[in-house]
Every structure is written in C-alpha cells, then in structure tokens.
Amino acid sequence: MSVRALSGSASQSWAHPIRVLADDDRSYFMKTLGGCPEFAQGSVAVEYVIAQVGRLIGAPVCGSSLIRIPEALADWPLPSGGKLSAGLAHASAALEHAVESRPVLTGRARNDNRRRHVGLYALYDWCYGDDPQWLHDLDSDHSIYSHDHGLYLPPHDGTIRRQYLTDCADEPNPLADPPAGLDRQAIADVSHALETISRDALVNVMCGVPASWPVGDDDLEALGWFLEHRAPAVASRIRALI
C-alpha cells in the first residue's frame, strides 16, 4: 500500500500522526520515523507489532498496515520540525466519526462492547500497555477500539529492548477498570486464544517489521519470546475477571 495524498497532521501528540489517503482509496493515520522523537523512532515498530498481535487474540484494534511513502512526497514538512522521508511507515485505518476517551473504559453496555472490552483487558496486560486510549465509533453505536500503542511494551518509552522485556516478562500489567458486566463467552474465547498462541504466528509478526526501522533482530526475538512467555499467565488473569 502506498500514500496517494497527505491531508495534514492529525494531532499534536508526540508521534505526530499524519492523515493520508492511500492507493486503496481509504483514509489512514500514518506514523513515520521522522514524526517521532529521535530516541523513540522504534515506537513505529511498537505500533505495528501491537496491532498485529492484537488481531491474533481477537482484540478490537483498528485495521493497520505498512504503507510506503513515495519519493514524490519526500521533504514534506513535519510538525516535529523534520521532513517526510521516502520509505515505510505504519498506517492505522481512520474511523470517520469517532470520539476518544482515556484512560477509563466506557460504553460497556453499547453495541458488543461487553465482548470487545475483554480483548482490551487482554491486550493491555499481554503487551504491557501504558497510556491507554480508546476510540468509540459513532457510526456503530460507540463500538470501542484500542489505538495509539506507541508507548506499549516496557520501558514505555517508544523503544523495544531485550533487557526490559526480560526483566518485566513475569510482571502483571492489568487495566485498573472494574470488570463487572464483561461477556463470559468472550472471556473464555480470548483466554483460549492466548493459551494456544502460535509461535509461527508471532514469528511472522516479528519478521514483518521492516529492516529499515531502528529495531535490532535480537530485540525482536526477545519480544517474540516475551509475548509467548506471558500469554499463559495473562490468560489466567483474564479468566479471573469473571
């Protein structure tokens, strides 16, 4: 997928996402290496990995993809003060009519959010989340999504580093929101997905991180191990939400 047109900055957040039109005629919020602080450019890889593994367990994450910035759009000025560079970025599908809430989970009684919230508890704990942010789709009765995952994973600074993944592998990281009213079948389904997570599926996600992004193979290997190692304990904590 490639960027066809730029629509401007989406917000003044530290990663400076840009709204774009892709060549599939859909709108996305794109995060680029140059839009992030230099020390935290690995957060683009964090965004990619969290969205991909979220789908493995059925968590409600926005559709996402790698997206190519063509040479013709290089040098476009970024709010961060830098310029857009040709290459690969991360794109998250835009919800046309949405409101954001943070940090509290709301709208549990709307749409199928009793089920969707279970995936949010699981993703946040499994991926050692931080700075929880939720989108509510106004075109679908406030159906909820998790988004903006650049500060997930320890040490919550937009990097992927073996040392911190190893140190935090056995530390619980639950959402603080009360679990009353969650869908019991969703609890069983998400827990089962975690307990049966495929190593091959995790390897495929790690191998999908572009080599041009500033994350080492050793750190990606550690991240795959971290997610595989944590999954059974997180599954047990999700079952305990009943």
Backbone as CSV, one residue per row, in Angstrom:
resi,resn,N_x,N_y,N_z,CA_x,CA_y,CA_z,C_x,C_y,C_z
1,MET,0.844,-1.183,0.000,0.000,0.000,0.000,0.884,1.239,0.000
2,SER,0.457,2.262,-0.728,1.251,3.487,-0.836,0.401,4.709,-0.527
3,VAL,1.060,5.779,-0.113,0.391,7.044,0.146,0.097,7.724,-1.188
4,ARG,-1.162,8.129,-1.359,-1.546,8.878,-2.555,-1.565,10.379,-2.288
5,ALA,-2.040,10.768,-1.101,-2.135,12.189,-0.770,-2.038,12.376,0.731
6,LEU,-1.549,13.531,1.133,-1.418,13.899,2.538,-2.517,14.884,2.900
7,SER,-3.119,14.690,4.076,-4.214,15.570,4.494,-3.829,16.480,5.646
8,GLY,-2.626,16.345,6.158,-2.200,17.183,7.270,-2.089,16.401,8.557
9,SER,-1.590,17.057,9.600,-1.367,16.408,10.880,-2.691,16.144,11.574
10,ALA,-2.759,14.983,12.243,-3.991,14.605,12.935,-4.063,15.193,14.331
11,SER,-2.934,15.394,14.957,-2.927,15.903,16.325,-1.522,16.397,16.637
12,GLN,-1.379,16.939,17.828,-0.062,17.407,18.269,0.576,16.426,19.239
13,SER,0.206,15.145,19.159,0.813,14.150,20.033,2.284,14.001,19.685
14,TRP,3.023,13.367,20.585,4.479,13.334,20.430,4.920,12.585,19.178
15,ALA,4.076,11.681,18.627,4.444,10.934,17.416,3.966,11.617,16.143
16,HIS,3.193,12.700,16.261,2.762,13.496,15.119,2.180,12.665,13.970
17,PRO,1.074,11.943,14.201,0.455,11.196,13.106,-0.048,12.122,12.008
18,ILE,-0.052,11.598,10.784,-0.491,12.353,9.614,-1.662,11.611,8.980
19,ARG,-2.721,12.324,8.663,-3.834,11.686,7.962,-3.499,11.631,6.478
20,VAL,-3.682,10.450,5.892,-3.317,10.255,4.483,-4.425,9.509,3.751
21,LEU,-4.439,9.670,2.449,-5.264,8.851,1.572,-4.322,7.864,0.889
22,ALA,-4.638,6.568,0.998,-3.791,5.532,0.401,-4.320,5.147,-0.975
23,ASP,-3.543,4.337,-1.680,-3.945,3.947,-3.031,-5.027,2.883,-3.050
24,ASP,-5.556,2.503,-1.866,-6.754,1.670,-1.824,-8.006,2.527,-1.619
25,ASP,-7.827,3.875,-1.738,-8.916,4.854,-1.598,-9.487,4.924,-0.191
26,ARG,-8.723,4.511,0.804,-9.156,4.621,2.194,-8.245,5.597,2.939
27,SER,-8.782,6.171,4.033,-8.023,7.113,4.847,-7.360,6.388,6.016
28,TYR,-6.169,6.835,6.342,-5.393,6.243,7.431,-4.715,7.343,8.232
29,PHE,-4.375,7.018,9.479,-3.472,7.844,10.257,-2.100,7.181,10.200
30,MET,-1.142,7.899,9.686,0.181,7.341,9.427,1.188,7.881,10.441
31,LYS,1.979,6.962,11.004,3.079,7.352,11.872,4.391,7.007,11.189
32,THR,5.296,7.973,11.206,6.558,7.850,10.487,7.733,7.925,11.459
33,LEU,8.881,7.452,11.002,10.082,7.567,11.829,10.384,9.028,12.129
34,GLY,10.295,9.878,11.120,10.641,11.282,11.296,9.678,12.052,12.166
35,GLY,8.456,11.548,12.320,7.495,12.233,13.167,7.709,11.989,14.635
36,CYS,8.489,10.963,14.980,8.746,10.609,16.381,10.021,11.268,16.876
37,PRO,10.146,11.477,18.188,11.437,11.917,18.715,12.528,10.923,18.302
38,GLU,13.723,11.412,18.075,14.790,10.557,17.547,15.049,9.344,18.437
39,PHE,14.971,9.515,19.758,15.263,8.402,20.662,14.159,7.352,20.654
40,ALA,12.977,7.709,20.112,11.824,6.815,20.203,11.267,6.433,18.833
41,GLN,12.100,6.408,17.818,11.605,6.036,16.497,11.173,4.573,16.426
42,GLY,11.636,3.770,17.387,11.181,2.388,17.463,9.710,2.262,17.793
43,SER,9.074,3.360,18.209,7.655,3.296,18.534,6.813,2.967,17.311
44,VAL,7.317,3.248,16.117,6.586,2.865,14.905,6.508,1.338,14.821
45,ALA,7.590,0.673,15.195,7.574,-0.788,15.239,6.659,-1.298,16.344
46,VAL,6.635,-0.606,17.478,5.714,-0.992,18.554,4.277,-0.910,18.048
47,GLU,3.929,0.174,17.360,2.581,0.334,16.805,2.232,-0.852,15.900
48,TYR,3.160,-1.199,15.025,2.918,-2.293,14.078,2.703,-3.615,14.811
49,VAL,3.588,-3.932,15.737,3.522,-5.224,16.422,2.249,-5.343,17.251
50,ILE,1.898,-4.304,18.008,0.728,-4.399,18.889,-0.543,-4.588,18.067
51,ALA,-0.673,-3.868,16.972,-1.863,-4.036,16.127,-1.943,-5.448,15.562
52,GLN,-0.798,-5.995,15.152,-0.795,-7.330,14.547,-1.104,-8.415,15.577
53,VAL,-0.467,-8.353,16.744,-0.717,-9.409,17.732,-2.097,-9.249,18.355
54,GLY,-2.622,-8.026,18.393,-3.974,-7.834,18.877,-4.978,-8.621,18.064
55,ARG,-4.777,-8.651,16.757,-5.688,-9.421,15.900,-5.556,-10.919,16.152
56,LEU,-4.396,-11.376,16.588,-4.217,-12.807,16.856,-5.121,-13.294,17.983
57,ILE,-5.485,-12.412,18.906,-6.336,-12.827,20.026,-7.741,-12.230,19.922
58,GLY,-8.044,-11.591,18.807,-9.372,-11.037,18.620,-9.617,-9.738,19.354
59,ALA,-8.570,-9.027,19.736,-8.738,-7.738,20.404,-9.208,-6.689,19.395
60,PRO,-10.034,-5.729,19.830,-10.543,-4.718,18.902,-9.522,-3.616,18.635
61,VAL,-8.707,-3.827,17.632,-7.740,-2.826,17.192,-8.133,-2.371,15.790
62,CYS,-7.807,-1.147,15.460,-8.114,-0.640,14.121,-7.294,-1.400,13.082
63,GLY,-7.863,-1.549,11.895,-7.106,-2.173,10.814,-5.822,-1.409,10.550
64,SER,-4.746,-2.124,10.295,-3.460,-1.448,10.112,-2.630,-2.159,9.061
65,SER,-1.613,-1.462,8.593,-0.774,-1.989,7.527,0.509,-1.185,7.462
66,LEU,1.525,-1.795,6.881,2.658,-0.998,6.429,2.197,-0.151,5.254
67,ILE,2.784,1.011,5.099,2.442,1.881,3.980,3.713,2.535,3.464
68,ARG,3.808,2.645,2.146,5.019,3.206,1.537,4.815,4.683,1.215
69,ILE,5.777,5.487,1.639,5.803,6.908,1.293,6.636,7.055,0.024
70,PRO,6.042,7.474,-1.089,6.798,7.555,-2.344,7.766,8.736,-2.355
71,GLU,8.738,8.657,-3.247,9.734,9.727,-3.378,9.078,11.072,-3.669
72,ALA,7.956,11.051,-4.392,7.300,12.295,-4.776,6.807,13.096,-3.572
73,LEU,6.614,12.434,-2.426,6.117,13.123,-1.236,7.216,13.390,-0.213
74,ALA,8.442,13.022,-0.537,9.556,13.285,0.373,9.748,14.791,0.542
75,ASP,10.273,15.163,1.675,10.582,16.548,2.039,9.361,17.360,2.453
76,TRP,8.189,16.711,2.558,7.031,17.430,3.088,7.307,17.757,4.545
77,PRO,7.105,19.012,4.990,7.468,19.388,6.369,6.581,18.707,7.407
78,LEU,7.208,18.260,8.487,6.508,17.601,9.574,6.369,18.543,10.761
79,PRO,5.305,18.403,11.563,5.141,19.255,12.755,6.295,19.124,13.735
80,SER,6.984,17.982,13.694,8.119,17.766,14.595,9.310,18.643,14.249
81,GLY,9.245,19.286,13.086,10.352,20.118,12.644,11.186,19.483,11.554
82,GLY,11.039,18.156,11.361,11.767,17.477,10.305,10.988,17.462,9.000
83,LYS,11.400,16.565,8.117,10.746,16.421,6.821,10.426,14.957,6.571
84,LEU,9.370,14.740,5.819,8.975,13.386,5.470,10.039,12.740,4.601
85,SER,10.303,11.477,4.832,11.277,10.722,4.044,10.578,9.589,3.318
86,ALA,11.037,9.282,2.125,10.510,8.125,1.400,10.850,6.850,2.165
87,GLY,9.957,5.879,2.088,10.199,4.615,2.789,8.923,4.106,3.417
88,LEU,9.073,3.206,4.389,7.929,2.546,5.000,7.525,3.206,6.314
89,ALA,6.211,3.282,6.519,5.637,3.819,7.749,4.527,2.880,8.197
90,HIS,3.864,3.251,9.282,2.744,2.440,9.799,1.442,3.210,9.624
91,ALA,0.425,2.540,9.101,-0.869,3.173,8.851,-1.958,2.465,9.639
92,SER,-2.794,3.252,10.303,-3.930,2.734,11.053,-5.202,3.292,10.432
93,ALA,-6.140,2.419,10.112,-7.348,2.835,9.408,-8.118,3.881,10.199
94,ALA,-8.568,4.927,9.521,-9.294,6.015,10.170,-10.765,5.658,10.339
95,LEU,-11.298,5.965,11.506,-12.743,5.921,11.728,-13.270,7.322,11.420
96,GLU,-14.226,7.418,10.514,-14.649,8.730,10.034,-15.348,9.557,11.104
97,HIS,-16.094,8.912,11.987,-16.803,9.640,13.038,-16.546,8.916,14.363
98,ALA,-15.613,9.435,15.127,-15.204,8.768,16.357,-14.882,9.793,17.423
99,VAL,-15.009,9.362,18.670,-14.564,10.171,19.805,-13.573,9.343,20.601
100,GLU,-12.631,10.023,21.214,-11.606,9.347,22.005,-11.911,9.502,23.487
101,SER,-11.604,8.455,24.247,-11.688,8.549,25.707,-10.416,7.967,26.291
102,ARG,-10.024,8.501,27.435,-8.857,7.982,28.159,-8.906,8.441,29.600
103,PRO,-8.382,7.696,30.550,-7.941,6.317,30.400,-9.042,5.296,30.710
104,VAL,-10.201,5.772,31.211,-11.228,4.855,31.712,-11.993,4.207,30.555
105,LEU,-12.257,2.897,30.662,-13.093,2.203,29.690,-14.546,2.603,29.909
106,THR,-15.205,3.054,28.859,-16.603,3.454,28.970,-17.421,2.764,27.880
107,GLY,-18.738,2.900,27.986,-19.630,2.383,26.962,-19.774,0.878,26.934
108,ARG,-19.615,0.221,28.076,-19.658,-1.247,28.092,-21.018,-1.783,27.642
109,ALA,-22.075,-1.029,27.884,-23.411,-1.501,27.522,-23.757,-1.230,26.064
110,ARG,-22.902,-0.518,25.330,-23.200,-0.169,23.945,-22.712,-1.265,23.001
111,ASN,-23.451,-1.450,21.899,-23.046,-2.368,20.841,-22.627,-3.706,21.460
112,ASP,-21.471,-4.247,21.016,-20.972,-5.506,21.600,-19.750,-5.243,22.482
113,ASN,-19.748,-4.096,23.149,-18.569,-3.715,23.930,-18.335,-4.605,25.148
114,ARG,-19.355,-5.303,25.633,-19.114,-6.257,26.713,-18.121,-7.329,26.266
115,ARG,-18.169,-7.665,24.986,-17.215,-8.621,24.416,-15.902,-7.929,24.060
116,ARG,-15.974,-6.764,23.437,-14.776,-6.073,22.973,-13.884,-5.655,24.139
117,HIS,-14.489,-5.276,25.261,-13.691,-4.874,26.414,-12.785,-5.998,26.895
118,VAL,-13.229,-7.243,26.768,-12.387,-8.366,27.196,-11.067,-8.357,26.430
119,GLY,-11.140,-8.132,25.132,-9.917,-8.066,24.335,-9.017,-6.922,24.746
120,LEU,-9.594,-5.834,25.226,-8.791,-4.703,25.675,-8.043,-5.023,26.963
121,TYR,-8.721,-5.674,27.905,-8.027,-6.123,29.124,-6.855,-7.036,28.763
122,ALA,-7.101,-7.955,27.836,-6.072,-8.929,27.475,-4.893,-8.268,26.770
123,LEU,-5.172,-7.419,25.786,-4.095,-6.783,25.026,-3.238,-5.902,25.922
124,TYR,-3.882,-5.157,26.811,-3.145,-4.236,27.676,-2.206,-4.993,28.614
125,ASP,-2.686,-6.075,29.195,-1.847,-6.866,30.104,-0.762,-7.597,29.324
126,TRP,-1.148,-8.276,28.249,-0.215,-9.097,27.479,0.940,-8.261,26.928
127,CYS,0.630,-7.098,26.403,1.647,-6.260,25.755,2.172,-5.167,26.674
128,TYR,1.929,-5.307,27.967,2.476,-4.393,28.968,2.182,-2.944,28.585
129,GLY,0.865,-2.676,28.443,0.435,-1.386,27.934,0.700,-0.223,28.873
130,ASP,0.604,0.964,28.289,0.709,2.217,29.025,-0.064,3.260,28.231
131,ASP,-0.472,4.343,28.881,-1.189,5.421,28.203,-2.401,4.885,27.430
132,PRO,-3.345,4.206,28.127,-4.482,3.607,27.427,-5.362,4.656,26.755
133,GLN,-5.706,4.397,25.488,-6.523,5.316,24.710,-7.535,4.506,23.915
134,TRP,-8.780,4.968,23.950,-9.861,4.216,23.315,-10.594,5.100,22.319
135,LEU,-10.973,4.519,21.186,-11.803,5.188,20.193,-13.192,4.566,20.202
136,HIS,-14.226,5.413,20.108,-15.609,4.955,20.034,-16.156,5.347,18.665
137,ASP,-16.553,4.347,17.889,-17.060,4.567,16.534,-18.521,5.032,16.613
138,LEU,-18.766,6.291,16.290,-20.108,6.850,16.382,-21.034,6.309,15.300
139,ASP,-20.467,5.721,14.259,-21.281,5.116,13.203,-21.676,3.683,13.544
140,SER,-21.215,3.185,14.681,-21.511,1.807,15.091,-21.839,1.743,16.580
141,ASP,-22.702,2.663,17.032,-23.190,2.663,18.406,-22.055,2.595,19.434
142,HIS,-21.034,3.426,19.224,-19.917,3.559,20.169,-19.098,2.273,20.312
143,SER,-19.047,1.468,19.274,-18.186,0.294,19.291,-16.751,0.740,19.565
144,ILE,-16.071,0.062,20.494,-14.792,0.554,21.006,-13.593,-0.108,20.334
145,TYR,-12.515,0.663,20.208,-11.239,0.187,19.669,-10.110,0.693,20.559
146,SER,-9.043,-0.088,20.651,-7.800,0.383,21.240,-6.942,0.978,20.123
147,HIS,-6.264,2.096,20.423,-5.406,2.694,19.391,-4.250,3.439,20.052
148,ASP,-3.329,3.899,19.213,-2.177,4.695,19.650,-1.341,3.917,20.657
149,HIS,-0.670,2.870,20.165,0.047,1.933,21.030,1.553,2.186,21.105
150,GLY,2.000,3.352,20.703,3.435,3.594,20.614,4.190,3.523,21.919
151,LEU,3.477,3.623,23.050,4.144,3.544,24.350,3.837,2.242,25.072
152,TYR,3.297,1.236,24.372,3.166,-0.097,24.955,4.560,-0.729,25.022
153,LEU,4.664,-1.812,25.766,5.901,-2.585,25.988,6.844,-1.837,26.932
154,PRO,7.480,-2.586,27.838,8.454,-1.954,28.722,9.676,-1.529,27.910
155,PRO,10.262,-0.359,28.201,10.051,0.527,29.352,9.101,1.697,29.080
156,HIS,8.155,1.551,28.155,7.142,2.574,27.883,7.750,3.880,27.380
157,ASP,8.752,3.771,26.537,9.379,4.995,26.021,9.553,4.961,24.505
158,GLY,8.781,4.086,23.823,8.871,4.048,22.368,10.051,3.260,21.839
159,THR,10.588,2.364,22.653,11.690,1.517,22.199,11.340,0.057,22.464
160,ILE,12.074,-0.844,21.785,11.974,-2.281,22.028,13.363,-2.752,22.431
161,ARG,13.509,-3.159,23.711,14.835,-3.515,24.218,14.765,-4.799,25.030
162,ARG,15.658,-5.719,24.693,15.685,-7.039,25.307,15.735,-6.965,26.832
163,GLN,16.574,-6.115,27.378,16.769,-6.076,28.835,15.450,-5.862,29.562
164,TYR,14.664,-4.887,29.106,13.419,-4.554,29.806,12.358,-5.624,29.574
165,LEU,12.332,-6.204,28.378,11.392,-7.284,28.111,11.655,-8.468,29.026
166,THR,12.918,-8.791,29.210,13.290,-9.902,30.090,12.943,-9.601,31.539
167,ASP,13.250,-8.378,31.964,13.017,-8.010,33.364,11.527,-7.990,33.720
168,CYS,10.674,-7.657,32.758,9.242,-7.480,33.047,8.383,-8.659,32.601
169,ALA,9.008,-9.722,32.130,8.251,-10.812,31.500,7.206,-11.425,32.420
170,ASP,7.457,-11.453,33.725,6.530,-12.096,34.656,5.719,-11.109,35.491
171,GLU,5.814,-9.821,35.159,5.084,-8.812,35.925,3.684,-8.623,35.347
172,PRO,2.636,-8.784,36.158,1.286,-8.461,35.682,1.178,-6.978,35.335
173,ASN,0.319,-6.674,34.371,0.106,-5.277,33.978,-1.383,-5.065,33.658
174,PRO,-2.252,-5.302,34.640,-3.689,-5.277,34.344,-4.241,-3.864,34.222
175,LEU,-5.303,-3.726,33.416,-6.086,-2.494,33.430,-6.756,-2.364,34.791
176,ALA,-6.856,-1.140,35.272,-7.429,-0.927,36.596,-8.957,-0.882,36.582
177,ASP,-9.567,-0.822,35.404,-11.026,-0.668,35.323,-11.749,-1.884,35.911
178,PRO,-12.823,-1.654,36.691,-13.604,-2.775,37.238,-14.160,-3.648,36.116
179,PRO,-14.127,-4.978,36.271,-14.516,-5.881,35.186,-15.988,-6.267,35.169
180,ALA,-16.831,-5.653,35.989,-18.238,-6.054,36.061,-18.910,-5.955,34.697
181,GLY,-19.697,-6.991,34.365,-20.505,-6.947,33.163,-19.833,-7.419,31.894
182,LEU,-18.631,-7.975,31.977,-17.956,-8.488,30.792,-18.655,-9.744,30.275
183,ASP,-18.529,-9.979,28.983,-19.148,-11.145,28.351,-18.357,-12.408,28.716
184,ARG,-19.037,-13.382,29.303,-18.355,-14.593,29.779,-17.800,-15.422,28.625
185,GLN,-18.524,-15.493,27.514,-18.014,-16.274,26.389,-16.766,-15.623,25.807
186,ALA,-16.744,-14.298,25.771,-15.554,-13.599,25.283,-14.362,-13.856,26.178
187,ILE,-14.591,-13.915,27.501,-13.502,-14.237,28.433,-12.928,-15.611,28.110
188,ALA,-13.806,-16.581,27.858,-13.333,-17.925,27.508,-12.596,-17.919,26.173
189,ASP,-13.128,-17.196,25.185,-12.531,-17.190,23.852,-11.156,-16.528,23.840
190,VAL,-11.052,-15.368,24.485,-9.775,-14.644,24.494,-8.733,-15.410,25.295
191,SER,-9.143,-15.990,26.413,-8.199,-16.783,27.201,-7.679,-17.964,26.397
192,HIS,-8.582,-18.626,25.676,-8.167,-19.757,24.836,-7.202,-19.298,23.746
193,ALA,-7.473,-18.148,23.138,-6.579,-17.631,22.091,-5.180,-17.387,22.645
194,LEU,-5.092,-16.870,23.859,-3.783,-16.646,24.477,-3.082,-17.964,24.792
195,GLU,-3.832,-18.921,25.295,-3.242,-20.212,25.687,-2.766,-21.018,24.485
196,THR,-3.314,-20.740,23.321,-2.961,-21.510,22.119,-2.227,-20.660,21.097
197,ILE,-1.648,-19.549,21.543,-0.963,-18.653,20.606,0.129,-19.422,19.873
198,SER,0.208,-19.221,18.576,1.160,-19.944,17.742,2.500,-19.227,17.687
199,ARG,3.565,-19.970,17.942,4.900,-19.382,17.799,5.133,-18.920,16.363
200,ASP,4.666,-19.698,15.392,4.834,-19.297,13.995,4.143,-17.972,13.714
201,ALA,2.960,-17.767,14.303,2.243,-16.512,14.094,3.028,-15.335,14.675
202,LEU,3.619,-15.533,15.861,4.424,-14.473,16.460,5.685,-14.198,15.641
203,VAL,6.306,-15.260,15.146,7.496,-15.088,14.302,7.145,-14.287,13.051
204,ASN,5.998,-14.582,12.447,5.582,-13.855,11.243,5.399,-12.368,11.525
205,VAL,4.856,-12.060,12.700,4.700,-10.644,13.051,6.058,-9.982,13.191
206,MET,6.972,-10.616,13.922,8.297,-10.011,14.124,9.037,-9.850,12.800
207,CYS,8.892,-10.837,11.919,9.576,-10.769,10.620,8.961,-9.710,9.713
208,GLY,7.750,-9.256,10.040,7.119,-8.220,9.244,7.624,-6.822,9.539
209,VAL,8.388,-6.651,10.619,8.934,-5.331,10.938,10.022,-4.996,9.926
210,PRO,9.897,-3.898,9.194,10.881,-3.572,8.155,12.299,-3.453,8.699
211,ALA,13.233,-3.950,7.936,14.643,-3.880,8.337,15.141,-2.443,8.406
212,SER,14.443,-1.523,7.733,14.864,-0.118,7.730,14.475,0.604,9.027
213,TRP,13.655,-0.033,9.863,13.278,0.603,11.117,14.313,0.299,12.198
214,PRO,14.496,1.205,13.167,15.603,1.081,14.131,15.308,0.120,15.287
215,VAL,15.125,-1.159,14.937,14.925,-2.204,15.937,15.794,-3.391,15.550
216,GLY,16.607,-3.874,16.485,17.513,-4.971,16.187,16.835,-6.322,16.187
217,ASP,17.397,-7.262,15.461,16.849,-8.618,15.418,16.835,-9.268,16.799
218,ASP,17.866,-9.026,17.602,17.904,-9.604,18.945,16.745,-9.091,19.794
219,ASP,16.412,-7.817,19.635,15.313,-7.240,20.404,13.974,-7.772,19.917
220,LEU,13.832,-7.977,18.623,12.590,-8.556,18.098,12.439,-10.009,18.537
221,GLU,13.543,-10.731,18.565,13.498,-12.105,19.054,13.041,-12.121,20.521
222,ALA,13.586,-11.192,21.309,13.197,-11.100,22.715,11.720,-10.748,22.851
223,LEU,11.219,-9.895,21.967,9.808,-9.517,22.025,8.914,-10.712,21.704
224,GLY,9.283,-11.502,20.706,8.510,-12.705,20.416,8.490,-13.643,21.605
225,TRP,9.651,-13.838,22.242,9.721,-14.681,23.441,8.862,-14.099,24.562
226,PHE,8.944,-12.794,24.776,8.187,-12.100,25.819,6.691,-12.365,25.669
227,LEU,6.167,-12.234,24.454,4.735,-12.433,24.230,4.341,-13.899,24.398
228,GLU,5.173,-14.805,23.912,4.882,-16.231,24.073,4.925,-16.618,25.556
229,HIS,5.914,-16.118,26.271,6.090,-16.452,27.681,4.941,-15.913,28.537
230,ARG,4.485,-14.701,28.249,3.454,-14.061,29.064,2.058,-14.624,28.832
231,ALA,1.818,-15.167,27.655,0.448,-15.490,27.248,-0.308,-16.377,28.247
232,PRO,0.274,-17.480,28.748,-0.500,-18.329,29.670,-0.903,-17.613,30.957
233,ALA,0.001,-16.825,31.528,-0.320,-16.119,32.770,-1.388,-15.053,32.532
234,VAL,-1.310,-14.376,31.401,-2.338,-13.379,31.075,-3.681,-14.075,30.888
235,ALA,-3.687,-15.227,30.231,-4.930,-15.983,30.057,-5.566,-16.301,31.412
236,SER,-4.751,-16.692,32.376,-5.270,-16.988,33.716,-5.861,-15.734,34.369
237,ARG,-5.210,-14.594,34.176,-5.731,-13.359,34.768,-7.032,-12.928,34.080
238,ILE,-7.142,-13.180,32.793,-8.392,-12.852,32.092,-9.516,-13.752,32.578
239,ARG,-9.245,-15.039,32.739,-10.282,-15.941,33.278,-10.756,-15.484,34.654
240,ALA,-9.858,-14.911,35.426,-10.191,-14.476,36.789,-11.057,-13.221,36.802
241,LEU,-11.287,-12.599,35.641,-12.148,-11.422,35.591,-13.621,-11.786,35.801
242,ILE,-13.975,-13.056,35.630,-15.370,-13.460,35.830,-15.762,-13.248,37.295
